[in-house]
Amino acid sequence: MSASGGTKAIVAALLANLGIAVTKFVAFALSGSSSMLAESIHSVADSGNQALLLLGGRRARRRATPEHPFGYGRERYIYAFIVSIVLFSLGGLFALYEAYHKWHEQRIHPGGIESWQWLPVVVLVVAIILESFSFRTAIVESNAVRGKASWTQFVRRAKAPELPVVLLEDLGALLGLVFALVGVSMTLITDNGYWDAAGTAAIGILLVAIAGILAIETRSLLLGEAANPDEVRRIEQAITEGSEVERIIHMKTLHLGPEELLVAAKVAVRPYASAAELAEGINTVEARIRNSVPIARVIYLEPDIYRTAEQPADGVPELKEV
């Protein structure tokens, strides 16, 4: 996934959320709707999250140091994980608290929205339109990199966290706006504030669910994920397609960042006449790996000499390490 594509989607979402947040706060101040307050905090949380993603992308581009010899690529995963925490606490839990507060307030002072009654509806409709443009940008940028994968597979398997995060945030924002619109509209129609509280609760549950999904996926990236199956197949083919290596004994891959892959393999090689010839053969294999999978930037190949052991029952000789 290109960093530029992810950045474009993040900036689009950030600009949309900043504008939407201001209008939501104005609508809340004039109408007193709890759904509008929950949506206002939601937009603030989303704006902060997009700023965190941009900061993480910038910090990840720092050069490697002796203390961090593999660089800072995983900073993008760390900031994406922080996003899930912010969305859960500032967005989801606040909305649930506000719904609880509004529900009990209705038992003491029942009634609907008393002032600027239709302003929240207008603001929510405009916000849905603006959020749809942001969501469309995220979809277009994601389609450029997800290939034939389904949306679920893309969110679960993407090594770059920015686009999946923005996709889920924009989807949550759109659904949250719909929940708020239903809650506010029903409150105005029935003059029953419980609808407003229910809409706020729905927003809170939605944000907590999305935050949980983001936390699970970014946790997997933080723990360290291997290359995808297609990349593994291409790396294996690059190693064995020449005469330098007889077979792969075992191989491990690990993403040091979204666009940086570590490859470590122990390989069986034919007997070489000299160490210089062996080193040349290993360098040739490494060059093939990088040509096949450009993000394989850190490669460690351990050569080994093998001999055949006793002939097993199936007629295939077992290879053992000398």
SVG drawing of the C-alpha trace seen along z (x, -y; Angstrom):
<svg xmlns="http://www.w3.org/2000/svg" viewBox="-46 -28 84 78">
<polyline fill="none" stroke="black" stroke-width="0.4" points="0.0,0.0 1.4,-3.3 1.8,-5.9 0.5,-8.6 -2.8,-6.8 -3.3,-6.4 -2.3,-10.0 -4.8,-11.3 -7.7,-9.4 -6.5,-10.5 -6.4,-14.2 -9.8,-14.0 -11.3,-12.4 -9.5,-15.0 -10.9,-18.0 -14.4,-16.5 -14.4,-15.7 -13.1,-19.1 -15.8,-20.9 -18.5,-18.5 -17.4,-18.7 -17.9,-22.5 -21.4,-22.4 -22.4,-19.5 -21.2,-21.5 -23.2,-24.5 -26.3,-22.3 -25.9,-20.8 -25.4,-24.2 -28.6,-25.5 -30.8,-22.3 -29.5,-20.4 -29.7,-17.1 -27.6,-14.3 -27.3,-12.6 -25.7,-15.8 -23.3,-15.9 -22.3,-12.3 -21.7,-12.9 -19.7,-16.1 -17.3,-14.1 -17.2,-11.4 -16.1,-13.9 -13.5,-15.3 -12.2,-11.8 -12.0,-11.0 -10.1,-14.2 -7.6,-13.4 -7.3,-9.9 -6.5,-11.1 -3.9,-13.5 -2.3,-10.5 -2.2,-8.4 -0.4,-11.3 2.0,-11.7 2.7,-7.9 3.4,-7.9 5.8,-10.8 7.7,-9.2 7.9,-5.9 10.0,-7.4 13.0,-8.1 16.3,-6.3 17.4,-3.3 19.7,-3.9 22.1,-1.6 19.4,-1.4 16.7,-0.6 18.6,1.2 15.5,2.3 14.1,-1.3 10.8,-2.8 8.3,-1.3 6.2,0.2 5.4,-3.3 2.5,-3.2 1.1,-0.2 1.6,-1.7 -0.3,-4.9 -3.1,-2.9 -3.5,-1.0 -3.7,-4.3 -6.5,-5.3 -8.5,-2.2 -8.0,-3.3 -9.1,-6.9 -12.1,-5.7 -13.2,-3.3 -12.7,-5.7 -13.4,-9.2 -16.0,-8.2 -17.7,-5.0 -17.6,-5.2 -18.6,-8.9 -21.6,-8.3 -22.7,-5.4 -22.3,-7.7 -24.3,-10.5 -27.1,-8.0 -27.3,-6.8 -27.4,-10.4 -30.1,-11.4 -32.2,-8.3 -32.3,-9.1 -32.9,-12.8 -36.0,-11.9 -37.4,-10.2 -37.2,-13.5 -37.8,-16.0 -39.6,-14.2 -39.8,-15.9 -38.2,-16.3 -36.0,-19.0 -37.4,-22.4 -35.4,-24.9 -34.0,-25.0 -35.8,-21.8 -35.0,-21.1 -31.4,-22.4 -30.0,-19.1 -31.7,-17.4 -30.3,-19.8 -26.8,-19.5 -27.0,-15.7 -28.1,-15.6 -25.3,-17.9 -22.8,-15.8 -24.0,-12.6 -23.3,-14.2 -19.8,-15.4 -18.9,-12.1 -20.0,-10.3 -17.4,-12.2 -14.7,-11.2 -15.9,-7.6 -15.8,-7.6 -12.2,-8.8 -11.2,-6.0 -13.0,-3.4 -11.3,-4.6 -7.9,-4.6 -8.5,-1.1 -9.7,0.3 -6.4,-0.7 -4.5,1.7 -6.9,4.4 -6.9,6.3 -9.3,9.3 -9.6,9.4 -13.0,8.9 -13.5,5.9 -13.3,8.2 -10.1,9.7 -8.7,6.3 -9.3,5.0 -7.9,8.2 -4.9,8.8 -3.7,5.2 -0.2,4.6 -0.5,0.8 -3.0,-0.2 -4.1,-3.6 -6.7,-2.8 -8.4,-0.1 -8.6,-2.4 -10.0,-5.3 -12.5,-2.9 -13.8,-1.7 -13.9,-5.2 -15.8,-6.6 -18.2,-3.7 -18.8,-4.2 -19.2,-7.9 -21.9,-7.4 -23.8,-4.8 -23.5,-7.0 -25.0,-9.9 -27.9,-7.7 -28.5,-6.6 -28.4,-10.2 -30.8,-11.3 -33.3,-8.6 -33.1,-9.4 -33.4,-13.1 -36.2,-12.8 -38.2,-10.4 -37.8,-12.7 -39.2,-15.6 -42.1,-13.5 -43.1,-12.0 -41.8,-14.7 -40.2,-11.8 -36.6,-12.3 -36.0,-8.6 -35.5,-8.3 -32.6,-10.8 -31.1,-8.7 -31.5,-5.5 -29.8,-7.1 -26.9,-8.1 -26.6,-4.6 -26.6,-3.1 -23.7,-5.4 -21.8,-4.3 -22.3,-0.6 -21.2,-1.1 -18.0,-2.9 -17.0,-0.4 -17.5,2.4 -15.4,0.7 -12.7,-0.2 -12.6,3.5 -12.1,4.6 -9.3,2.1 -7.6,3.1 -7.6,6.8 -6.3,6.1 -3.5,3.7 -2.5,6.0 -1.8,8.7 0.4,6.2 2.2,5.2 3.0,8.8 4.5,9.3 2.8,10.7 4.4,12.8 4.3,11.9 1.1,12.8 0.9,16.2 1.5,14.8 4.7,13.0 5.9,16.2 5.3,18.2 7.3,15.7 10.2,15.6 10.4,19.4 10.4,19.5 13.1,16.9 15.3,18.9 15.0,22.2 14.7,21.3 18.5,21.2 21.2,23.7 22.6,22.0 20.2,23.5 18.9,27.1 16.1,26.7 14.7,24.5 15.1,26.1 12.9,23.6 12.1,19.9 10.5,17.2 9.2,13.7 8.3,10.8 6.9,7.3 9.2,4.7 6.7,2.1 4.0,2.0 6.6,1.6 9.6,3.4 9.9,7.2 12.5,9.3 13.3,12.7 15.3,15.3 15.9,18.7 18.1,21.7 18.9,23.3 20.6,26.4 23.3,25.6 25.4,27.7 29.1,28.1 31.0,25.0 34.7,24.9 35.4,21.8 33.8,19.4 33.9,16.7 31.9,18.8 29.4,19.6 29.1,15.9 28.5,15.0 25.7,17.6 24.0,16.3 24.2,12.7 22.6,13.9 19.7,15.5 19.2,12.3 19.0,10.2 16.3,12.5 14.3,12.2 14.4,8.4 13.5,8.3 10.5,10.6 9.3,9.0 10.7,5.4 9.6,4.9 12.0,7.7 14.7,5.3 16.3,7.3 17.4,10.8 19.4,13.3 20.3,16.6 22.1,19.3 23.7,21.9 24.1,25.5 25.5,28.7 23.3,31.8 23.9,35.5 21.5,38.2 20.7,40.7 19.3,44.2 16.8,44.8 13.3,44.8 10.4,47.1 8.9,44.6 12.1,44.5 12.7,40.8 16.0,40.1 15.8,38.2 18.1,35.1 20.0,34.6 22.3,31.9 26.0,32.7"/>
</svg>
